Amino acid sequence: MNIRYATVMLVAAALLAGTGCGYSTRSSLDDKYQTIFVSSFQNMSREYDLQAPLTNAIIRKFINDGRLQVVDRGDADLVLEGVILDYQLKGITYDERDEVTQFLCVVVAGARLMDQSTGTVLWEEPRMAGETSFYTRASGQSSDRLRGNAEAFLPTVRSFASEEENRSASEALEQLASDIFYRTVEPW
């Protein structure tokens, strides 16, 4: 390799390293927003007791992140509100007797973020979904897998037909809370 070629390659590498990839750890949320109020989510689904775990999970995510301080409505720059639209169980796998052995658990919600001072809607998602799957006890499979934050933070949502469904609903709500949180702090 000649010296001229090596010099050109070093200069090119230095230029590429200097330009970076455009990634930043800073939020893309406007700096004028420092506080947020998270309204209690409404529940329009057939299942009860989903709204408090979802609202609490969203609030916890903002508190843990620290980019936006959670405050009362009157003190907030931003207002986040939403509604749980549906709770669904869908059969994924079946046994030889045509009984469901694995379900997909889906929680569907709509949410929007508003600028409190102007009333401007900054973003609105009419349908967002958190989902996870679980095996029934009859399947002989275990749904006891590492379930991330749902296992650590969310209490049992309510008394569903099985503990597997309780944990699955918690995980789906946790995923939905993450999606809403990230849609707020990283609106790109």
Order of alpha helices (4+ residues) and beta strands (2+ residues): alpha-beta-beta-alpha-beta-beta-beta-beta-alpha-alpha
